[in-house]
């Protein structure tokens, strides 16, 4: 591994974001195929946009505090979307997830907020609420509008100055940057300070980030995912079983392999400092119960791509959104299975597109 090169790359990336006032706005960068490096035999990537915003009605915006780095990622559904959630990790930092229970009153949400900064930064959702209220979007109550904005945060305080954290203003600005253009992947937004592969200790971890993937079937069904990967475990490509990014060997040049580490030595990942957050979206029409089931099935993709996952050290959480733009009965099993596929692909892409920072090299740094 050439440490000097990865530090230089990181410095250039930070300089670019500082020049733009610390904000990173989503922009067009469509993937050539479903997996950004390979596609399954069934289905195809959405033409020109293989990311979460391939689902009509979904917008995504990032805001990055490059001086640490950290940030937040906002997924807008301004027209409303049926939502569900499934929390599998034992150390979550979440907001308004109880509201998504099938038995509870509100049927649709207007945004999901993912952020760094641990529980401190759940307040980023307040900024998104302010942004939507200004546009008179939300649950109507007389002349008032109450936007429904669940969220979740990941722990990235070990990267840079932990006093620099996403705030309500970050959420507001990320919402303002939200666009239907293809999602920007990598070390931006909620993934700006994300790390992964901490089973051998933080000093042998790597840089994580945000990734997205989508698939459209011939009948018009679209299923897409976005993930912010800050996992204790390694990222594994389900197609090959090979490690994409993870705990490094003592010399820093290769992978120690968490599957081996768990069998030979006690894990060194610290409790509560890890989490993979995800959002899956579809244009199908679902009930809240069905959306919750899709979120549950999407966790299968997380488990395929992150090893180990759903540990007592992680706060793994996946939200599901259904816009209902595609009419007709929904095949729940099909949608859930595809949600797992695109979630795994989004996680792999997050690792591949990450940019290293001092102390945490990215995949691209190990390959040089």
C-alpha atoms as a printed R data frame, in Angstrom:
    type eleno elety resid chain resno       x       y       z
1   ATOM     1    CA   UNK     A     1   0.000   0.000   0.000
2   ATOM     2    CA   UNK     A     2   1.355   3.412  -0.909
3   ATOM     3    CA   UNK     A     3   0.397   5.584   2.059
4   ATOM     4    CA   UNK     A     4   1.678   8.786   0.476
5   ATOM     5    CA   UNK     A     5  -0.573   8.329  -2.533
6   ATOM     6    CA   UNK     A     6  -3.734   7.731  -0.529
7   ATOM     7    CA   UNK     A     7  -3.082  10.772   1.688
8   ATOM     8    CA   UNK     A     8  -2.610  12.878  -1.438
9   ATOM     9    CA   UNK     A     9  -5.860  11.590  -2.935
10  ATOM    10    CA   UNK     A    10  -7.699  12.361   0.288
11  ATOM    11    CA   UNK     A    11  -6.227  15.854   0.419
12  ATOM    12    CA   UNK     A    12  -7.393  16.589  -3.124
13  ATOM    13    CA   UNK     A    13 -10.910  15.351  -2.325
14  ATOM    14    CA   UNK     A    14 -11.110  17.516   0.791
15  ATOM    15    CA   UNK     A    15  -9.822  20.542  -1.099
16  ATOM    16    CA   UNK     A    16 -12.547  20.117  -3.698
17  ATOM    17    CA   UNK     A    17 -15.306  19.978  -1.092
18  ATOM    18    CA   UNK     A    18 -13.873  22.951   0.819
19  ATOM    19    CA   UNK     A    19 -13.862  24.966  -2.387
20  ATOM    20    CA   UNK     A    20 -17.607  24.367  -2.640
21  ATOM    21    CA   UNK     A    21 -18.226  25.517   0.932
22  ATOM    22    CA   UNK     A    22 -18.117  22.011   2.384
23  ATOM    23    CA   UNK     A    23 -21.230  20.858   0.541
24  ATOM    24    CA   UNK     A    24 -21.329  17.933  -1.817
25  ATOM    25    CA   UNK     A    25 -24.376  17.916  -4.047
26  ATOM    26    CA   UNK     A    26 -25.663  14.827  -5.813
27  ATOM    27    CA   UNK     A    27 -24.884  14.936  -9.524
28  ATOM    28    CA   UNK     A    28 -25.227  12.771 -12.587
29  ATOM    29    CA   UNK     A    29 -23.081   9.636 -12.566
30  ATOM    30    CA   UNK     A    30 -25.156   6.795 -13.911
31  ATOM    31    CA   UNK     A    31 -23.724   3.285 -13.650
32  ATOM    32    CA   UNK     A    32 -23.228   1.199 -16.758
33  ATOM    33    CA   UNK     A    33 -24.902  -1.840 -15.241
34  ATOM    34    CA   UNK     A    34 -26.610  -3.104 -12.134
35  ATOM    35    CA   UNK     A    35 -23.585  -4.007 -10.080
36  ATOM    36    CA   UNK     A    36 -21.217  -1.297 -11.295
37  ATOM    37    CA   UNK     A    37 -18.958  -4.066 -12.470
38  ATOM    38    CA   UNK     A    38 -21.307  -6.904 -13.328
39  ATOM    39    CA   UNK     A    39 -25.016  -7.677 -13.540
40  ATOM    40    CA   UNK     A    40 -27.081 -10.780 -12.839
41  ATOM    41    CA   UNK     A    41 -28.615 -12.731 -15.660
42  ATOM    42    CA   UNK     A    42 -32.137 -11.553 -14.883
43  ATOM    43    CA   UNK     A    43 -33.221  -7.942 -15.080
44  ATOM    44    CA   UNK     A    44 -31.171  -4.941 -16.059
45  ATOM    45    CA   UNK     A    45 -30.002  -1.660 -14.660
46  ATOM    46    CA   UNK     A    46 -32.210   1.358 -15.068
47  ATOM    47    CA   UNK     A    47 -31.029   3.096 -18.231
48  ATOM    48    CA   UNK     A    48 -28.796   6.034 -17.320
49  ATOM    49    CA   UNK     A    49 -29.482   5.762 -13.593
50  ATOM    50    CA   UNK     A    50 -28.637   2.668 -11.550
51  ATOM    51    CA   UNK     A    51 -29.149   4.393  -8.197
52  ATOM    52    CA   UNK     A    52 -31.923   5.032  -5.680
53  ATOM    53    CA   UNK     A    53 -33.307   7.954  -7.690
54  ATOM    54    CA   UNK     A    54 -34.204   5.571 -10.520
55  ATOM    55    CA   UNK     A    55 -37.499   5.283  -8.615
56  ATOM    56    CA   UNK     A    56 -39.646   8.236  -9.810
57  ATOM    57    CA   UNK     A    57 -40.586  10.542  -6.953
58  ATOM    58    CA   UNK     A    58 -37.394   9.888  -4.977
59  ATOM    59    CA   UNK     A    59 -34.705  12.551  -4.626
60  ATOM    60    CA   UNK     A    60 -31.372  12.336  -2.809
61  ATOM    61    CA   UNK     A    61 -29.142  15.095  -1.465
62  ATOM    62    CA   UNK     A    62 -25.819  14.977   0.396
63  ATOM    63    CA   UNK     A    63 -24.233  17.591   2.601
64  ATOM    64    CA   UNK     A    64 -20.637  16.988   3.694
65  ATOM    65    CA   UNK     A    65 -18.732  18.726   6.468
66  ATOM    66    CA   UNK     A    66 -15.361  18.231   4.829
67  ATOM    67    CA   UNK     A    67 -13.376  19.696   7.718
68  ATOM    68    CA   UNK     A    68 -13.862  16.461   9.736
69  ATOM    69    CA   UNK     A    69 -15.253  14.774   7.507
70  ATOM    70    CA   UNK     A    70 -18.847  13.782   8.292
71  ATOM    71    CA   UNK     A    71 -22.271  14.663   6.908
72  ATOM    72    CA   UNK     A    72 -25.825  13.627   6.173
73  ATOM    73    CA   UNK     A    73 -27.793  12.171   3.289
74  ATOM    74    CA   UNK     A    74 -31.456  13.039   2.758
75  ATOM    75    CA   UNK     A    75 -33.883  10.893   0.784
76  ATOM    76    CA   UNK     A    76 -36.934  12.969  -0.163
77  ATOM    77    CA   UNK     A    77 -40.344  11.622  -1.126
78  ATOM    78    CA   UNK     A    78 -42.148  14.928  -1.409
79  ATOM    79    CA   UNK     A    79 -45.280  13.329  -2.794
80  ATOM    80    CA   UNK     A    80 -45.350  10.896   0.114
81  ATOM    81    CA   UNK     A    81 -44.331   7.250   0.243
82  ATOM    82    CA   UNK     A    82 -45.504   4.278   2.250
83  ATOM    83    CA   UNK     A    83 -42.684   3.285   4.578
84  ATOM    84    CA   UNK     A    84 -41.456   0.481   6.787
85  ATOM    85    CA   UNK     A    85 -38.323  -0.142   8.810
86  ATOM    86    CA   UNK     A    86 -36.421  -3.046  10.302
87  ATOM    87    CA   UNK     A    87 -33.715  -2.539  12.947
88  ATOM    88    CA   UNK     A    88 -31.432  -5.557  13.337
89  ATOM    89    CA   UNK     A    89 -28.337  -4.177  15.051
90  ATOM    90    CA   UNK     A    90 -28.188  -4.012  18.843
91  ATOM    91    CA   UNK     A    91 -26.807  -0.458  19.011
92  ATOM    92    CA   UNK     A    92 -29.112   1.743  16.888
93  ATOM    93    CA   UNK     A    93 -29.467   5.515  16.898
94  ATOM    94    CA   UNK     A    94 -32.881   6.140  15.328
95  ATOM    95    CA   UNK     A    95 -35.719   8.659  15.190
96  ATOM    96    CA   UNK     A    96 -39.465   8.129  14.540
97  ATOM    97    CA   UNK     A    97 -39.111   4.425  13.782
98  ATOM    98    CA   UNK     A    98 -42.050   3.519  16.070
99  ATOM    99    CA   UNK     A    99 -44.265   5.702  13.880
100 ATOM   100    CA   UNK     A   100 -43.637   3.300  10.983
101 ATOM   101    CA   UNK     A   101 -45.283   0.396  12.788
102 ATOM   102    CA   UNK     A   102 -48.185  -0.963  10.706
103 ATOM   103    CA   UNK     A   103 -50.685  -0.346  13.525
104 ATOM   104    CA   UNK     A   104 -49.815   3.332  13.895
105 ATOM   105    CA   UNK     A   105 -51.697   6.259  12.390
106 ATOM   106    CA   UNK     A   106 -49.478   7.951   9.817
107 ATOM   107    CA   UNK     A   107 -49.445   6.065   6.518
108 ATOM   108    CA   UNK     A   108 -46.767   7.928   4.572
109 ATOM   109    CA   UNK     A   109 -43.425   9.633   5.125
110 ATOM   110    CA   UNK     A   110 -41.911  12.575   3.266
111 ATOM   111    CA   UNK     A   111 -38.204  11.975   3.856
112 ATOM   112    CA   UNK     A   112 -35.631   9.670   5.436
113 ATOM   113    CA   UNK     A   113 -32.446  11.128   6.918
114 ATOM   114    CA   UNK     A   114 -29.186   9.217   7.323
115 ATOM   115    CA   UNK     A   115 -26.319  10.941   9.111
116 ATOM   116    CA   UNK     A   116 -22.947  10.591  10.721
117 ATOM   117    CA   UNK     A   117 -22.335  12.034  14.175
118 ATOM   118    CA   UNK     A   118 -23.972   9.260  16.210
119 ATOM   119    CA   UNK     A   119 -27.083  10.117  18.260
120 ATOM   120    CA   UNK     A   120 -25.987  13.770  18.420
121 ATOM   121    CA   UNK     A   121 -26.952  14.160  14.774
122 ATOM   122    CA   UNK     A   122 -30.459  12.767  14.801
123 ATOM   123    CA   UNK     A   123 -31.359  16.462  14.890
124 ATOM   124    CA   UNK     A   124 -30.452  16.653  11.181
125 ATOM   125    CA   UNK     A   125 -34.029  15.491  10.582
126 ATOM   126    CA   UNK     A   126 -35.314  18.700  12.185
127 ATOM   127    CA   UNK     A   127 -33.690  20.677   9.404
128 ATOM   128    CA   UNK     A   128 -35.381  18.509   6.810
129 ATOM   129    CA   UNK     A   129 -38.708  19.070   8.538
130 ATOM   130    CA   UNK     A   130 -38.137  22.822   8.331
131 ATOM   131    CA   UNK     A   131 -37.293  22.559   4.629
132 ATOM   132    CA   UNK     A   132 -40.450  20.568   3.879
133 ATOM   133    CA   UNK     A   133 -42.670  22.745   6.071
134 ATOM   134    CA   UNK     A   134 -41.556  25.783   4.083
135 ATOM   135    CA   UNK     A   135 -42.827  23.972   0.976
136 ATOM   136    CA   UNK     A   136 -46.099  23.081   2.763
137 ATOM   137    CA   UNK     A   137 -45.340  19.377   2.541
138 ATOM   138    CA   UNK     A   138 -46.446  17.137   5.379
139 ATOM   139    CA   UNK     A   139 -49.283  15.602   7.339
140 ATOM   140    CA   UNK     A   140 -52.061  18.188   7.098
141 ATOM   141    CA   UNK     A   141 -53.406  19.449  10.405
142 ATOM   142    CA   UNK     A   142 -55.637  22.440   9.874
143 ATOM   143    CA   UNK     A   143 -53.494  25.111   8.263
144 ATOM   144    CA   UNK     A   144 -50.278  23.443   9.468
145 ATOM   145    CA   UNK     A   145 -48.214  20.768   7.768
146 ATOM   146    CA   UNK     A   146 -46.178  18.278   9.795
147 ATOM   147    CA   UNK     A   147 -43.560  16.527   7.640
148 ATOM   148    CA   UNK     A   148 -42.939  12.919   8.632
149 ATOM   149    CA   UNK     A   149 -39.166  12.429   8.686
150 ATOM   150    CA   UNK     A   150 -37.728   9.286  10.302
151 ATOM   151    CA   UNK     A   151 -33.971   8.945  10.466
152 ATOM   152    CA   UNK     A   152 -30.958   7.042  11.711
153 ATOM   153    CA   UNK     A   153 -27.358   7.939  12.509
154 ATOM   154    CA   UNK     A   154 -24.087   6.038  12.385
155 ATOM   155    CA   UNK     A   155 -21.085   6.435  14.690
156 ATOM   156    CA   UNK     A   156 -18.175   8.136  12.904
157 ATOM   157    CA   UNK     A   157 -16.756  10.168  15.799
158 ATOM   158    CA   UNK     A   158 -13.421   8.307  15.623
159 ATOM   159    CA   UNK     A   159 -12.610  10.107  12.360
160 ATOM   160    CA   UNK     A   160 -11.325  13.665  12.821
161 ATOM   161    CA   UNK     A   161 -12.664  16.102  15.417
162 ATOM   162    CA   UNK     A   162 -15.697  14.501  17.144
163 ATOM   163    CA   UNK     A   163 -17.021  17.957  18.053
164 ATOM   164    CA   UNK     A   164 -17.791  18.553  14.364
165 ATOM   165    CA   UNK     A   165 -21.151  16.864  13.825
166 ATOM   166    CA   UNK     A   166 -24.121  17.163  11.452
167 ATOM   167    CA   UNK     A   167 -26.795  19.516  12.760
168 ATOM   168    CA   UNK     A   168 -30.280  20.582  11.750
169 ATOM   169    CA   UNK     A   169 -28.664  23.020   9.318
170 ATOM   170    CA   UNK     A   170 -26.891  20.101   7.598
171 ATOM   171    CA   UNK     A   171 -30.218  18.375   7.100
172 ATOM   172    CA   UNK     A   172 -31.787  21.544   5.727
173 ATOM   173    CA   UNK     A   173 -28.954  22.066   3.256
174 ATOM   174    CA   UNK     A   174 -28.872  18.421   2.170
175 ATOM   175    CA   UNK     A   175 -32.617  18.611   1.467
176 ATOM   176    CA   UNK     A   176 -32.016  21.728  -0.608
177 ATOM   177    CA   UNK     A   177 -29.419  19.855  -2.655
178 ATOM   178    CA   UNK     A   178 -31.724  16.860  -3.237
179 ATOM   179    CA   UNK     A   179 -32.212  15.950  -6.884
180 ATOM   180    CA   UNK     A   180 -33.558  13.138  -9.011
181 ATOM   181    CA   UNK     A   181 -30.195  12.868 -10.785
182 ATOM   182    CA   UNK     A   182 -28.123   9.709 -10.222
183 ATOM   183    CA   UNK     A   183 -26.828   9.550  -6.664
184 ATOM   184    CA   UNK     A   184 -23.222  10.442  -5.951
185 ATOM   185    CA   UNK     A   185 -21.488   7.476  -4.311
186 ATOM   186    CA   UNK     A   186 -18.406   7.364  -2.108
187 ATOM   187    CA   UNK     A   187 -17.186   9.321   0.906
188 ATOM   188    CA   UNK     A   188 -19.934  11.925   0.899
189 ATOM   189    CA   UNK     A   189 -22.917  12.768   3.073
190 ATOM   190    CA   UNK     A   190 -23.665  10.133   5.699
191 ATOM   191    CA   UNK     A   191 -20.692   8.133   4.427
192 ATOM   192    CA   UNK     A   192 -18.124  10.938   4.642
193 ATOM   193    CA   UNK     A   193 -16.701   9.711   7.960
194 ATOM   194    CA   UNK     A   194 -17.773   6.073   7.700
195 ATOM   195    CA   UNK     A   195 -15.251   3.281   8.301
196 ATOM   196    CA   UNK     A   196 -15.429  -0.499   8.055
197 ATOM   197    CA   UNK     A   197 -13.450  -3.653   8.817
198 ATOM   198    CA   UNK     A   198 -12.870  -3.033  12.533
199 ATOM   199    CA   UNK     A   199 -12.693  -6.654  13.714
200 ATOM   200    CA   UNK     A   200  -8.900  -6.353  14.170
201 ATOM   201    CA   UNK     A   201  -9.117  -2.921  15.787
202 ATOM   202    CA   UNK     A   202  -9.592   0.596  14.525
203 ATOM   203    CA   UNK     A   203  -5.936   0.929  13.520
204 ATOM   204    CA   UNK     A   204  -6.428  -1.750  10.855
205 ATOM   205    CA   UNK     A   205  -9.822  -0.525   9.576
206 ATOM   206    CA   UNK     A   206 -10.628   1.018   6.183
207 ATOM   207    CA   UNK     A   207 -12.755   3.824   4.776
208 ATOM   208    CA   UNK     A   208 -16.445   3.226   4.104
209 ATOM   209    CA   UNK     A   209 -18.975   5.402   2.323
210 ATOM   210    CA   UNK     A   210 -22.313   5.639   0.525
211 ATOM   211    CA   UNK     A   211 -23.322   3.385  -2.354
212 ATOM   212    CA   UNK     A   212 -26.438   2.907  -4.451
213 ATOM   213    CA   UNK     A   213 -27.861   0.429  -6.952
214 ATOM   214    CA   UNK     A   214 -31.117  -0.156  -8.874
215 ATOM   215    CA   UNK     A   215 -32.791  -2.678 -11.128
216 ATOM   216    CA   UNK     A   216 -35.755  -2.308 -13.502
217 ATOM   217    CA   UNK     A   217 -37.618  -5.339 -14.815
218 ATOM   218    CA   UNK     A   218 -39.287  -5.631 -18.189
219 ATOM   219    CA   UNK     A   219 -42.732  -5.140 -16.619
220 ATOM   220    CA   UNK     A   220 -41.736  -1.738 -15.237
221 ATOM   221    CA   UNK     A   221 -41.052  -2.740 -11.641
222 ATOM   222    CA   UNK     A   222 -38.138  -0.780 -10.161
223 ATOM   223    CA   UNK     A   223 -36.339  -1.693  -6.938
224 ATOM   224    CA   UNK     A   224 -33.390   0.361  -5.720
225 ATOM   225    CA   UNK     A   225 -31.207   0.782  -2.655
226 ATOM   226    CA   UNK     A   226 -28.819   3.170  -0.946
227 ATOM   227    CA   UNK     A   227 -26.451   2.193   1.862
228 ATOM   228    CA   UNK     A   228 -24.155   4.102   4.215
229 ATOM   229    CA   UNK     A   229 -21.552   1.551   5.278
230 ATOM   230    CA   UNK     A   230 -19.856   2.004   8.660
231 ATOM   231    CA   UNK     A   231 -19.658  -1.670   9.566
232 ATOM   232    CA   UNK     A   232 -17.608  -3.527  12.152
233 ATOM   233    CA   UNK     A   233 -17.331  -6.365   9.628
234 ATOM   234    CA   UNK     A   234 -15.766  -6.808   6.211
235 ATOM   235    CA   UNK     A   235 -17.535  -6.011   2.936
236 ATOM   236    CA   UNK     A   236 -17.758  -9.171   0.827
237 ATOM   237    CA   UNK     A   237 -18.825  -9.450  -2.821
238 ATOM   238    CA   UNK     A   238 -21.692 -11.984  -2.750
239 ATOM   239    CA   UNK     A   239 -21.033 -12.939  -6.375
240 ATOM   240    CA   UNK     A   240 -17.504 -14.186  -5.691
241 ATOM   241    CA   UNK     A   241 -17.232 -14.496  -1.914
242 ATOM   242    CA   UNK     A   242 -14.129 -12.309  -2.062
243 ATOM   243    CA   UNK     A   243 -13.428  -9.496   0.383
244 ATOM   244    CA   UNK     A   244 -13.856  -6.069  -1.177
245 ATOM   245    CA   UNK     A   245 -12.737  -4.086   1.885
246 ATOM   246    CA   UNK     A   246 -12.196  -4.957   5.523
247 ATOM   247    CA   UNK     A   247  -9.802  -5.508   8.384
248 ATOM   248    CA   UNK     A   248  -6.248  -5.261   7.072
249 ATOM   249    CA   UNK     A   249  -3.267  -7.463   7.765
250 ATOM   250    CA   UNK     A   250  -0.706  -6.095  10.266
251 ATOM   251    CA   UNK     A   251   1.425  -4.682   7.421
252 ATOM   252    CA   UNK     A   252  -1.625  -2.883   6.009
253 ATOM   253    CA   UNK     A   253  -1.318  -4.312   2.505
254 ATOM   254    CA   UNK     A   254  -3.958  -7.037   2.454
255 ATOM   255    CA   UNK     A   255  -7.063  -8.358   4.186
256 ATOM   256    CA   UNK     A   256  -6.960 -10.277   7.467
257 ATOM   257    CA   UNK     A   257 -10.442 -11.740   6.711
258 ATOM   258    CA   UNK     A   258 -12.993 -11.412   9.509
259 ATOM   259    CA   UNK     A   259 -14.126 -14.986   8.820
260 ATOM   260    CA   UNK     A   260 -10.676 -16.152   9.898
261 ATOM   261    CA   UNK     A   261 -10.297 -13.640  12.716
262 ATOM   262    CA   UNK     A   262 -13.507 -14.776  14.404
263 ATOM   263    CA   UNK     A   263 -12.144 -18.317  14.529
264 ATOM   264    CA   UNK     A   264  -8.670 -17.448  15.768
265 ATOM   265    CA   UNK     A   265  -8.868 -14.418  18.073
266 ATOM   266    CA   UNK     A   266 -11.422 -12.312  20.010
267 ATOM   267    CA   UNK     A   267 -12.956  -9.467  17.960
268 ATOM   268    CA   UNK     A   268 -11.608  -5.992  18.713
269 ATOM   269    CA   UNK     A   269 -14.493  -3.915  17.309
270 ATOM   270    CA   UNK     A   270 -15.769  -1.591  20.030
271 ATOM   271    CA   UNK     A   271 -19.474  -1.706  20.933
272 ATOM   272    CA   UNK     A   272 -21.792   0.965  19.561
273 ATOM   273    CA   UNK     A   273 -19.301   2.460  17.093
274 ATOM   274    CA   UNK     A   274 -20.494   0.733  13.932
275 ATOM   275    CA   UNK     A   275 -23.597   0.641  11.762
276 ATOM   276    CA   UNK     A   276 -24.764   0.064   8.207
277 ATOM   277    CA   UNK     A   277 -27.782   2.191   7.316
278 ATOM   278    CA   UNK     A   278 -29.897   1.544   4.256
279 ATOM   279    CA   UNK     A   279 -32.942   2.661   2.301
280 ATOM   280    CA   UNK     A   280 -34.685   0.550  -0.324
281 ATOM   281    CA   UNK     A   281 -37.312   2.033  -2.599
282 ATOM   282    CA   UNK     A   282 -39.734   0.735  -5.188
283 ATOM   283    CA   UNK     A   283 -42.362   2.152  -7.503
284 ATOM   284    CA   UNK     A   284 -44.743  -0.635  -6.459
285 ATOM   285    CA   UNK     A   285 -47.847  -0.018  -4.374
286 ATOM   286    CA   UNK     A   286 -47.375  -1.479  -0.877
287 ATOM   287    CA   UNK     A   287 -49.102  -1.311   2.490
288 ATOM   288    CA   UNK     A   288 -47.122  -0.404   5.600
289 ATOM   289    CA   UNK     A   289 -47.022  -4.074   6.587
290 ATOM   290    CA   UNK     A   290 -45.651  -5.001   3.170
291 ATOM   291    CA   UNK     A   291 -43.083  -2.186   3.291
292 ATOM   292    CA   UNK     A   292 -41.879  -3.505   6.639
293 ATOM   293    CA   UNK     A   293 -41.524  -6.969   5.112
294 ATOM   294    CA   UNK     A   294 -39.439  -5.551   2.250
295 ATOM   295    CA   UNK     A   295 -37.155  -3.863   4.792
296 ATOM   296    CA   UNK     A   296 -36.809  -7.186   6.596
297 ATOM   297    CA   UNK     A   297 -35.921  -9.041   3.404
298 ATOM   298    CA   UNK     A   298 -33.451  -6.331   2.382
299 ATOM   299    CA   UNK     A   299 -31.440  -7.226   5.464
300 ATOM   300    CA   UNK     A   300 -30.620 -10.510   3.727
301 ATOM   301    CA   UNK     A   301 -28.595  -8.476   1.245
302 ATOM   302    CA   UNK     A   302 -26.835  -6.673   4.082
303 ATOM   303    CA   UNK     A   303 -25.933 -10.039   5.619
304 ATOM   304    CA   UNK     A   304 -24.571 -11.292   2.284
305 ATOM   305    CA   UNK     A   305 -22.346  -8.247   1.804
306 ATOM   306    CA   UNK     A   306 -21.187  -7.509   5.377
307 ATOM   307    CA   UNK     A   307 -19.543 -10.172   7.543
308 ATOM   308    CA   UNK     A   308 -20.317 -10.287  10.384
309 ATOM   309    CA   UNK     A   309 -23.493  -8.176  10.420
310 ATOM   310    CA   UNK     A   310 -26.299  -7.426  12.881
311 ATOM   311    CA   UNK     A   311 -23.862  -7.734  15.779
312 ATOM   312    CA   UNK     A   312 -24.103  -6.277  19.271
313 ATOM   313    CA   UNK     A   313 -21.573  -3.698  18.054
314 ATOM   314    CA   UNK     A   314 -23.723  -2.498  15.120
315 ATOM   315    CA   UNK     A   315 -26.944  -0.504  14.764
316 ATOM   316    CA   UNK     A   316 -27.882  -1.935  11.353
317 ATOM   317    CA   UNK     A   317 -31.143  -0.346  10.154
318 ATOM   318    CA   UNK     A   318 -32.970  -0.464   6.809
319 ATOM   319    CA   UNK     A   319 -35.943   1.659   5.750
320 ATOM   320    CA   UNK     A   320 -38.254   0.758   2.846
321 ATOM   321    CA   UNK     A   321 -40.186   3.234   0.698
322 ATOM   322    CA   UNK     A   322 -42.953   2.518  -1.809
323 ATOM   323    CA   UNK     A   323 -44.163   5.366  -4.016
324 ATOM   324    CA   UNK     A   324 -47.094   3.447  -5.521
325 ATOM   325    CA   UNK     A   325 -46.567   4.910  -8.990
326 ATOM   326    CA   UNK     A   326 -46.773   1.446 -10.559
327 ATOM   327    CA   UNK     A   327 -50.337   0.261 -10.388
328 ATOM   328    CA   UNK     A   328 -51.436  -3.313  -9.911
329 ATOM   329    CA   UNK     A   329 -50.887  -5.988  -7.309
330 ATOM   330    CA   UNK     A   330 -47.390  -6.179  -5.873
331 ATOM   331    CA   UNK     A   331 -45.505  -9.476  -5.709
332 ATOM   332    CA   UNK     A   332 -44.068  -9.004  -2.243
333 ATOM   333    CA   UNK     A   333 -41.679 -11.942  -2.353
334 ATOM   334    CA   UNK     A   334 -40.242 -10.770  -5.661
335 ATOM   335    CA   UNK     A   335 -39.793  -7.183  -4.461
336 ATOM   336    CA   UNK     A   336 -38.193  -8.291  -1.215
337 ATOM   337    CA   UNK     A   337 -35.767 -10.616  -2.980
338 ATOM   338    CA   UNK     A   338 -34.749  -7.855  -5.393
339 ATOM   339    CA   UNK     A   339 -34.384  -5.443  -2.459
340 ATOM   340    CA   UNK     A   340 -31.860  -7.824  -0.914
341 ATOM   341    CA   UNK     A   341 -29.959  -7.989  -4.220
342 ATOM   342    CA   UNK     A   342 -29.697  -4.243  -4.709
343 ATOM   343    CA   UNK     A   343 -28.851  -3.668  -1.039
344 ATOM   344    CA   UNK     A   344 -25.861  -6.008  -1.348
345 ATOM   345    CA   UNK     A   345 -24.760  -4.265  -4.536
346 ATOM   346    CA   UNK     A   346 -25.107  -0.835  -2.930
347 ATOM   347    CA   UNK     A   347 -22.907  -1.918  -0.015
348 ATOM   348    CA   UNK     A   348 -20.208  -3.251  -2.328
349 ATOM   349    CA   UNK     A   349 -20.321  -0.034  -4.335
350 ATOM   350    CA   UNK     A   350 -19.992   2.051  -1.155
351 ATOM   351    CA   UNK     A   351 -16.729   0.273  -0.360
352 ATOM   352    CA   UNK     A   352 -15.381   0.523  -3.904
353 ATOM   353    CA   UNK     A   353 -16.161   4.229  -4.285
354 ATOM   354    CA   UNK     A   354 -14.826   5.361  -0.901
355 ATOM   355    CA   UNK     A   355 -11.920   7.812  -0.692
356 ATOM   356    CA   UNK     A   356  -9.331   7.309   2.042
357 ATOM   357    CA   UNK     A   357  -8.482   9.755   4.811
358 ATOM   358    CA   UNK     A   358  -5.395   9.700   7.051
359 ATOM   359    CA   UNK     A   359  -5.442   6.511   9.095
360 ATOM   360    CA   UNK     A   360  -8.190   4.891   7.016
361 ATOM   361    CA   UNK     A   361  -7.183   3.870   3.481
362 ATOM   362    CA   UNK     A   362  -9.810   3.023   0.887
363 ATOM   363    CA   UNK     A   363  -9.947   0.094  -1.535
364 ATOM   364    CA   UNK     A   364  -8.402   2.177  -4.282
365 ATOM   365    CA   UNK     A   365  -5.382   2.829  -2.046
366 ATOM   366    CA   UNK     A   366  -4.664  -0.855  -1.459
367 ATOM   367    CA   UNK     A   367  -4.825  -1.516  -5.182
368 ATOM   368    CA   UNK     A   368  -2.092   0.988  -6.069
